[in-house]
Amino acid sequence: MSITITAFDRSPDGGRGLARDTRVRWALEEAGQVYGVRLVSWSGMKEADHLALHPFGQIPTYEEGELVLFETGAIVLHIAERHAGLLPADASGRARAITWMFAALNTVEPPILELATARLLEGDRPWAAQRMPLVLDRVRERLGQLSRRLGDDDWLDGAFSAGDLMMVSVLLRLRIPGLLDEYPKLAAYVARGEARPAYQRAFAAQLAVNKPLAD
């Protein structure tokens, strides 16, 4: 059965790999799976056809035969469980990799998204100057904890896994604020993820959709 995912027709990040379809593209590339992409506009995400796939009107979605999934964690986990390359063969290793997937989405990403909201949507509020240090402290606390856990290892738990894929995808959001530079081990960890051929293919595919139109 063929696989189809949805993605922005023009991503708000301009193709820098921050849109969540990049995570799904990366997982499919790591698993060696061929897939198609259906591009969706901002208005199209709120139309009935798309809402039938994603009740919250977001991207990406994943279709494979009669199976329809949304939420990147669920999609990547499905890919990892169906195809080799993203989860260890032993049960305990698989459980630990899945734990890191959940940690990326539920523990590390929320304060990072809070920072993005504070910077982009709340920066002009009268209380922004007082709130920003608190938000930054929460992000730095998580980064410090993660950096200590990673230590000098290449990946979070042995070989590269879906846990690393999700964690690197989350940490990429911190490149613009420059916070990754404060944690050299995490910066090197993210760079290793970006250097993987599967990530390079996923990034190139997302960027190709968002290249400026010729005059």
N, C-alpha and C positions, 0 to 999 in steps of 0.2 A: 504494500500500500504506500502511496506517495505521501510525503510530508509537506504541509504548507504552513508557514507562519505569517503573521502580520507584522508590519513595521510602519513607522511614520513615512509619508511620502516626502516630507521635509522635516528632518529632526530638529528640535529646538536647540540641540547642542552642535548643529552644523556638521555632524558626522564624526565627532571626536570620540565615539565609542561609549558615551555615557548613557545613551538610550538603552532601555532594558532588552530590546531585541538582540543587542550585541551579545548578551549572555547566552541566549538560546542559540544564536548562530555559532558561537564559540563551542558550545557543547556538541552541537551537531557536527562541526568540523573535527573535533577531537574524536568523536565516535565514527567518523568516516561515512556519514550519512548524507545522501543527496536530498536537497529540500528546495521548495519553491517559496517565493515571498510575494505576498499580496500587499501592496502599499495602500495605506489608509490616510486620508486627510484628517485634520482636526475636527471638521464638521462631520466627516464620515464616521468617526468613532462614536458619535452620539445617535447614529441612525439605527433603525431596527435590526437590519441585517447584522451589523457588528455587535450590537447589544445582545443578540442571541448567542454570540460566541463569548463575549466578555460582559457580564452584567453591569460592570462599573465603567464601561466605555473607555477602556485603556488598551494599550498594546504592551507586550505581544500576546497573540493567541497561537495555539498549536492545534492543527487538524491532521489526523491520520485515520483514514477511513471514517468510521462513525465516531471515533474518539475526538472530543474537543476539550482542550485544557486552557486555562489561563493561570496567571501568577508564575513568575519565572522560577521560583523555588520548586513548584510542583512540576513544571515542564522539564527543568534540568534533571530533577530526580527521576522522572519517567525515562528520559533518554539514557541516563546513567544505568538504570536498572535493566533496560532493554538491550543495551549494546556495551561491548567491552571498551575499556579504556578510561573510565571515569570513576570506578569504584574498585577497591581491592577485592581479590578473590575470596579471602577468608571473611567469615561472618563478623568477627570482632572489628576487623579493619574497616569493613563496610559501615558498620554502625558508627565508628568514630568519624569517618568521612562525612556521613550524613549529619552527625552532630555539628561538625564545622560548617556545614551548609546552613543549618538553623542558626548557629552563632553569628554567621555573617549577616543574615537577614534580620534576626530578632534582637541581637545585642550590639553589634557594631554599626549597622546601617542607620538605626533610628537617630542617634545623636548627629550623625553626618548629614542626614536629611534635615534635621532641625537647624543645623548650621546654614545649609543652603537656603532654607526659608528665611532665616534671620538676615542673611546677606542680601538676598534678591528681592524679597517681598516686604520686609519689615525695616529695612535700613533707614527709612525716612520717618519712622515713628519717634515720638518724643522720648520714649523709654528705651530706644534701641541701644544707646551707648551703655546703659546700665545692664542690659540683658546680655549683650554680646560676650563679655568676659565669662559669664556663667555657662553659656553655650560652648565656648571654646574649651573651658575646663572639662566639661563632660566628654568632649571629643578626645582631648588629650589623655584623659584617664583611660579610656578604652584603648587608645593607641599604645600607651605605655604598657598596659597589661598584655596586649597582643604581641608587642615587640619582645617583651620578656619571655613569653611562651614560645615564640618562634626561635629566639636565640640565634645561633649560627647555622641552623638547618636551612636547607633550600625550600622545603615545603612544610606544612603544618603537622603532618603525620606520615612520615616515610615518603613514598612516591607521590607525585602530583595526583590530585583527585578532584572530584566535583566540589569538595570543600574549598580547595584552593581556588578553583574557578570562580566560585561565588565570592570568596573573600577578596580576591584581586579586583573583581568587578566593582565591589563596594568601595574599596580603597582608592580606586581611580578617581573618584569624585573629589578627592582631597588634593589633587595635583594643582588645581588653579589657586586655591587659598595658600598653597605652599606648605601646608602642615606636614606633608610627607617628608619634606627636607629635614624636619626636626627628628626624624626617626630613620636613620640610615639603613637599618636592617629591614624595615618595612619598605623603604624606597627600593632597595635592591630586590626584595621579594616581588614587588609589583613589576619591576623591570624584567624579572625572569618570566613572569606570566605573560607579559607583552611580547617577549621574544619567541614564544612558542609559535611554530608555524601555523597551528590551527587558529590561534588568536589573530595572527597577521592576516589570514584569509578572511576571518570574520570581520575584522576592522576594515579591511579594504572593501568588502562588500557593502558595509554600511556607509562608508565614505563615498563610494561611487554614486549612491543615490542622492547624496547631498552636495555634490560638486556644484559650484556656481554655474548658472546657465550661460552659455556663450552669448556674446552680444550679437 
